[in-house]
Amino acid sequence: YCTCRQKLSLTFCCMLEASVTTKLDMASGGSISVSRPPSTAIFTRYRLTGSTDSMSTDSGEPTRATPGTDHRVHRPDLDALRVLAILAVFVVHCAQVFSPLQYWRVQNPERSVWLGQLTLLAWPWVMPLFMLLAGGAAWHSLGKRTDRDYIKERTVRIFVPLIVGSFVLMPPQIWIERLSQERFDGGLLSFLPRFFMDGIYPEGNLSAGHLWFLAYLYVYALLTLPLLRWLSGPSGRRASDGLARAVDTPWGLVLLPVVPIAATQVALRAPFPETLALVNDWANHGILMLSYVYGFVLMTHPSLEATMARAWPKALPLAVL
């Protein structure tokens, strides 16, 4: 009993579901499980107490872990956050089909303001959460890889899926979008040459679509590598230790991370509105790249999690406002 557009909407949602596995893998940066040496260290919230393992020197070479102090262990709580974030992205993308508040690739004839509000509520925090988790995964990855191996691993896990997904997943989605816009009336096979030859989206058809996050993540992984290596070394550790002490105050964790993000948005949001095209998307870079670095720093200091546990009742009302 569905109309043609409703069938197209359902088809599009199924394609989104097919890409969940790829996005989950790139958000986690691969498995963050490592083998722990036998020890009698005490776990607290899935993490060993003590100093960091596999500390990196400022030259970028990881050092051998000290037995009994390894806290780069598998984190089921972070896995749960990744799963929840993936589910939130799936629900939001499905809701956008019915949202009257913003344009989406396909639109259902019947709209829902409530579903539109749901998409607006989730959008500001879902993608920063992905970046935060990806930054934490980078800390695990850098602890057991040289810079060369890290770049190779990021390329295989992020850049290659970006290219393959753009050429395999996106043509059917853009085809469905053009059908719904009545800008094309042929079959998928006849659309494929136009996908590659008609120029860059939105004027043309060539697009990474919802895989834009992979492009951002890959660029952030390369650009922040020197900073993350420095933060892993002795001098960077001293600097981040001071930051951790400043944050470990009743309002420090709430205010200090917010100030840089707020500054970037005040300065960049108006002149650089959202494009999700990597180029000239500076306001989004201000949020997402900082979130990526924050995730890395958070993993270097287990004490920050205890601070977060104390601060979240104060942070939640501010987040809602």
C-alpha positions in Angstrom: 0.0 0.0 0.0 3.0 2.3 0.1 3.4 5.0 -2.4 6.4 5.0 -4.8 8.2 7.5 -2.6 7.6 5.6 0.5 9.2 2.5 -1.1 12.2 4.6 -2.1 12.5 5.8 1.5 12.4 2.3 2.8 15.0 1.2 0.3 17.3 4.1 1.3 17.0 3.2 5.0 18.0 -0.4 4.1 21.1 0.9 2.4 21.9 2.9 5.4 21.6 -0.2 7.6 24.1 -2.0 5.2 26.7 0.7 6.0 26.5 0.4 9.7 29.2 -2.2 9.9 31.7 0.0 8.0 30.9 3.0 10.1 31.2 1.1 13.4 34.6 -0.2 12.4 35.9 3.3 11.4 34.5 4.8 14.6 36.4 2.4 16.8 39.5 2.5 14.6 39.5 -1.3 14.7 39.7 -3.4 17.8 41.2 -1.8 20.9 41.8 -5.0 22.7 45.3 -5.9 23.7 46.9 -8.7 25.5 47.5 -8.0 29.2 50.6 -9.4 30.9 49.8 -11.5 33.9 49.5 -9.3 37.0 47.5 -8.8 40.1 46.7 -5.2 39.4 43.3 -4.0 40.6 40.7 -3.1 37.9 38.5 -0.1 38.3 35.7 0.3 35.8 37.5 -2.0 33.3 40.8 -0.1 33.6 43.9 -0.9 35.5 45.2 1.6 37.9 48.7 2.9 37.6 50.7 4.7 35.0 50.3 4.4 31.2 51.9 1.5 29.3 53.7 1.7 26.0 54.7 5.3 26.6 55.9 6.9 23.5 59.1 8.9 23.3 59.1 12.3 21.6 60.7 10.7 18.6 57.5 8.7 17.9 58.8 5.2 18.8 56.7 3.3 21.3 58.5 1.9 24.3 57.8 -1.5 25.9 55.1 -1.7 28.5 55.9 -2.2 32.1 54.3 -5.3 33.5 51.5 -4.6 36.0 50.9 -1.1 34.8 49.0 -1.7 31.5 45.7 0.0 31.3 45.3 -0.1 27.5 42.8 -2.9 27.9 39.5 -3.7 26.3 36.7 -1.3 27.4 33.2 -2.8 27.2 31.8 0.5 28.3 33.3 2.3 25.2 32.0 -0.5 23.0 28.5 0.1 24.4 28.9 3.9 23.6 29.8 3.0 20.1 26.8 0.8 19.6 24.5 3.4 21.1 26.0 6.1 18.8 25.5 3.8 15.8 21.9 3.2 16.7 21.3 6.9 17.2 22.8 7.7 13.8 20.5 5.0 12.2 17.4 6.3 13.9 18.2 9.9 13.0 18.9 9.2 9.4 15.6 7.3 9.2 13.8 10.2 10.9 15.2 12.7 8.4 13.1 11.0 5.7 10.0 12.4 7.5 11.5 15.6 8.8 9.9 18.9 7.6 12.7 21.0 9.2 15.6 20.1 6.9 16.3 18.7 3.5 17.3 15.1 3.2 18.1 12.9 0.2 14.6 11.5 0.0 11.5 13.0 1.6 8.3 11.2 2.6 5.1 13.0 1.4 3.8 12.9 5.0 6.1 14.7 7.5 6.4 14.7 11.3 7.5 17.7 13.3 8.4 15.4 16.2 10.7 13.4 14.1 12.2 16.6 12.8 12.9 17.8 16.4 14.5 14.4 17.1 17.0 14.9 14.3 17.8 18.4 15.5 18.3 17.2 19.1 20.7 14.4 18.2 22.8 16.1 15.6 24.9 18.4 17.9 26.3 15.5 20.0 26.3 12.3 18.0 29.2 13.1 15.6 31.3 14.7 18.4 30.8 11.5 20.3 32.1 9.5 17.4 35.2 11.7 17.2 35.7 11.4 21.0 35.6 7.7 20.8 37.9 7.7 17.7 40.4 9.8 19.6 40.4 7.2 22.4 40.9 4.5 19.8 43.9 6.4 18.4 45.5 6.4 21.8 45.2 2.6 21.9 46.5 2.3 18.4 49.5 4.6 18.8 50.6 2.7 21.9 51.6 -0.4 19.9 52.5 1.1 16.5 55.2 3.3 15.0 54.1 6.4 13.1 54.6 4.6 9.8 52.5 1.6 10.9 49.9 3.9 12.4 49.4 5.8 9.1 49.3 2.5 7.2 46.7 1.1 9.6 44.6 4.3 9.3 44.8 4.2 5.5 43.6 0.6 5.4 40.8 1.0 7.9 39.5 4.4 7.0 40.7 5.7 3.6 40.1 2.4 1.7 36.6 2.0 3.0 35.9 5.6 2.1 36.9 5.1 -1.5 35.1 1.7 -1.8 32.0 2.9 -0.1 31.8 6.1 -2.2 32.0 4.0 -5.4 29.7 1.1 -4.3 27.2 2.4 -1.7 26.7 6.0 -3.0 25.6 5.5 -6.6 22.4 3.7 -5.6 21.6 6.4 -3.0 22.2 9.3 -5.3 20.2 7.6 -7.9 17.3 7.2 -5.5 17.6 10.9 -4.6 17.6 12.0 -8.2 14.5 9.8 -8.8 12.7 11.4 -5.9 13.6 14.9 -7.2 12.5 13.9 -10.7 15.9 14.9 -12.0 16.4 11.4 -13.5 14.0 8.7 -14.7 16.1 5.8 -15.8 17.5 2.7 -14.2 20.5 2.4 -11.9 22.8 1.1 -14.7 22.1 4.0 -16.9 22.7 6.4 -14.0 26.2 5.1 -13.2 28.0 7.0 -15.9 26.3 10.2 -14.8 27.3 9.6 -11.2 31.0 9.7 -12.1 30.8 12.2 -15.0 28.3 14.9 -14.0 30.5 16.7 -11.5 30.6 17.1 -7.7 27.5 16.9 -5.5 25.1 18.8 -5.1 25.3 20.3 -8.6 26.6 17.0 -9.9 26.3 13.5 -8.5 29.8 12.4 -7.3 29.6 12.3 -3.5 30.8 10.4 -0.4 27.4 11.0 1.1 27.0 9.9 4.7 30.6 8.5 4.5 31.9 12.1 4.9 32.8 11.2 8.4 35.5 8.8 7.1 37.2 11.6 5.2 37.2 13.9 8.2 38.5 11.1 10.5 41.3 10.2 8.1 42.5 13.8 7.8 42.3 14.3 11.5 44.3 11.2 12.1 47.1 12.4 9.9 47.1 16.1 11.0 47.0 15.4 14.7 49.7 12.7 14.7 52.5 15.0 15.7 50.4 16.4 18.5 49.3 13.0 19.8 52.8 11.7 19.7 53.9 14.7 21.7 51.1 14.2 24.2 52.3 10.6 24.6 55.9 11.6 25.3 57.4 12.9 28.6 57.0 16.7 27.8 53.4 16.2 26.6 52.6 14.1 29.6 53.8 16.9 31.9 51.6 19.4 30.0 48.5 17.2 30.0 49.1 16.4 33.7 48.8 20.1 34.5 45.7 20.3 32.4 44.2 17.3 34.2 44.8 19.0 37.5 43.1 22.2 36.3 40.1 20.1 35.0 39.8 18.2 38.2 37.8 20.9 39.9 34.0 21.2 40.5 33.5 23.2 37.3 36.8 22.6 35.4 35.6 19.6 33.4 32.4 21.4 32.4 33.9 24.7 31.4 37.5 24.2 30.2 36.7 21.8 27.3 33.8 24.0 26.3 35.7 27.3 26.0 37.8 26.3 22.9 34.8 24.8 21.1 32.6 27.8 21.9 35.3 30.1 20.6 35.6 28.3 17.3 31.8 28.4 16.9 31.5 32.1 17.6 34.4 32.9 15.2 33.6 30.4 12.4 30.0 29.3 12.3 28.6 32.4 10.6 31.2 32.8 7.9 31.6 29.0 7.4 28.2 27.3 7.5 28.0 23.5 7.5 29.0 21.8 4.2 30.2 18.3 5.3 32.5 18.6 2.3 35.8 18.7 4.2 36.7 22.0 2.4 35.5 25.2 3.9 33.8 23.4 6.8 35.9 25.1 9.4 33.2 25.5 12.0 32.6 21.7 12.1 36.3 21.1 12.1 36.4 23.3 15.3 34.1 20.9 17.0 35.1 17.5 15.6 38.8 17.8 15.6 38.8 19.1 19.2 36.6 16.2 20.2 39.1 13.9 18.6 42.0 15.3 20.6 39.8 15.4 23.7 39.2 11.6 23.4 42.9 11.0 23.1 43.7 13.1 26.2 40.9 11.4 28.1 42.5 8.0 27.6 45.8 9.2 28.8 44.4 10.2 32.2 42.2 7.6 34.0 41.6 10.1 36.8 39.6 12.3 34.4 36.9 9.6 34.2 36.4 9.9 38.0 36.1 13.6 37.5 33.5 13.1 34.8 31.5 10.8 37.2 31.4 13.7 39.7 30.7 16.4 37.2 28.0 15.0 35.0 25.1 16.0 37.2 26.2 19.6 36.7 27.0 19.2 33.1 23.7 17.6 32.1 21.4 20.6 32.7 23.9 22.8 30.8 23.8 20.3 27.9 20.0 20.3 27.9 19.9 24.1 27.8 
